[in-house]
């Protein structure tokens, strides 16, 4: 099984009218429930409109990219599925529910981290 990050940019849902958001939310939650029931949902959520804080290797904290000039993530889910095709199928369901395009990226496995988690 491979994990995939499915996400959309902040502002991707700006075309949706306020009165439509309850319907969109219901549709999105239905897809998430389907994913939970299928055992593929790992984590996810919307990301509030705010600047990111950037923490440098020396611990210095600065404001991140201005959301007006840089693309930032507006929401994401992580699914663990058998294939990229399955991830794309889930992304299509999310795109339909949320009424916006979704980006799909494979999360590279890390055997050491997996071993740490298994030892807990």
Secondary structure, 3 states (H helix, E strand, C coil): CEEEEEEEECCCCCCCCHHHHHHHHHHHHHHHHHHHHHCCEEEEEECCCCCCEEECCCCCEEECCCCCCCCCEEEEEEEEECCHHHHHHHHHHHHHHHCCCCEEEEECCCHHHHHHHHHC
